[in-house]
Amino acid sequence: MTRALLLAAALAAGLAFSAFAGDTGDTTVKAPPAAEGTNGPAIENIFTSDQARKHLMQLGYTNISALEKDADGKWIGTATKDGKTVAVAVDIKGEVIKK
């Protein structure tokens, strides 16, 4: 009986030691990835300048200026629609924002 208890105690101690052996002690809390619109990196726009221009043309815009990518990944420029020249931006989803 004593042998069985000693064997069980040794086995339990061995299992407990192996469970702690995998613990590296690293308790560093990692920050979540930056969300869009924060100081983190901008999400890359999947459109090229030419694709954004064609998209604007399909929506009825004319006289589209050169488009430049801003810090948020939007293609920005000016275009004419309904006789009015407006500032436009094409975001990463392909939506047009008039300013």
Legacy VTK file of the C-alpha trace (Angstrom):
# vtk DataFile Version 3.0
C-alpha trace
ASCII
DATASET POLYDATA
POINTS 99 float
0.000 0.000 0.000
2.818 2.367 0.869
4.448 1.569 -2.459
1.266 2.476 -4.328
0.975 5.785 -2.467
4.626 6.630 -3.148
4.219 5.731 -6.815
1.042 7.835 -7.087
2.736 10.787 -5.338
5.777 10.549 -7.628
3.579 10.331 -10.708
1.486 13.337 -9.585
4.633 15.361 -8.864
6.059 14.484 -12.286
2.860 15.544 -14.051
2.711 18.795 -12.092
6.342 19.578 -12.931
5.826 18.978 -16.649
2.797 21.293 -16.626
4.887 24.099 -15.158
7.884 23.375 -17.368
6.023 24.687 -20.427
5.396 28.060 -18.756
7.946 30.542 -20.079
7.038 33.190 -17.546
6.274 35.705 -20.315
3.504 37.882 -18.947
3.781 40.601 -21.587
0.394 41.948 -22.598
0.310 42.571 -26.328
-1.672 45.510 -27.683
-4.464 44.732 -30.138
-3.830 45.573 -33.802
-4.389 49.204 -34.715
-7.848 49.984 -35.997
-8.505 52.010 -39.128
-8.329 55.724 -38.456
-5.880 55.448 -35.559
-2.157 56.078 -35.471
-1.543 52.554 -36.790
-0.790 51.777 -40.410
-3.539 52.522 -42.903
-5.289 49.684 -44.633
-3.989 49.358 -48.161
-6.392 50.459 -50.914
-6.882 47.623 -53.386
-7.668 50.055 -56.225
-5.013 51.520 -58.447
-5.260 55.155 -59.477
-6.554 54.101 -62.915
-9.199 51.812 -61.397
-10.382 54.584 -59.083
-10.578 56.949 -62.081
-12.638 54.413 -64.097
-14.920 53.892 -61.106
-15.552 57.642 -60.894
-16.252 57.761 -64.635
-18.797 54.925 -64.313
-20.556 56.974 -61.657
-20.875 59.942 -64.030
-17.889 62.054 -63.010
-15.914 63.897 -65.712
-12.817 66.125 -65.781
-11.194 63.917 -63.133
-7.919 65.347 -61.877
-4.828 63.309 -61.091
-5.642 61.118 -58.096
-3.239 60.859 -55.190
-3.359 58.433 -52.286
-3.721 60.079 -48.865
-2.497 58.811 -45.475
-5.733 56.828 -44.968
-5.328 54.984 -48.284
-8.041 56.914 -50.168
-7.554 58.170 -53.719
-8.297 61.901 -53.630
-8.720 64.534 -56.317
-11.345 66.703 -57.989
-14.002 65.855 -60.547
-17.056 67.383 -62.183
-20.588 66.041 -61.862
-23.854 67.771 -62.722
-21.878 70.843 -63.791
-20.174 71.247 -60.403
-16.522 70.591 -59.630
-16.159 68.846 -56.279
-13.413 67.242 -54.231
-13.780 63.467 -54.286
-12.162 60.507 -52.582
-12.444 56.800 -53.383
-12.019 54.725 -50.221
-10.808 51.154 -49.830
-14.336 49.827 -50.362
-14.776 51.725 -53.624
-17.187 54.203 -52.120
-16.970 57.782 -53.342
-16.858 60.527 -50.750
-17.712 64.050 -51.941
-16.193 66.869 -49.980
LINES 1 100
99 0 1 2 3 4 5 6 7 8 9 10 11 12 13 14 15 16 17 18 19 20 21 22 23 24 25 26 27 28 29 30 31 32 33 34 35 36 37 38 39 40 41 42 43 44 45 46 47 48 49 50 51 52 53 54 55 56 57 58 59 60 61 62 63 64 65 66 67 68 69 70 71 72 73 74 75 76 77 78 79 80 81 82 83 84 85 86 87 88 89 90 91 92 93 94 95 96 97 98
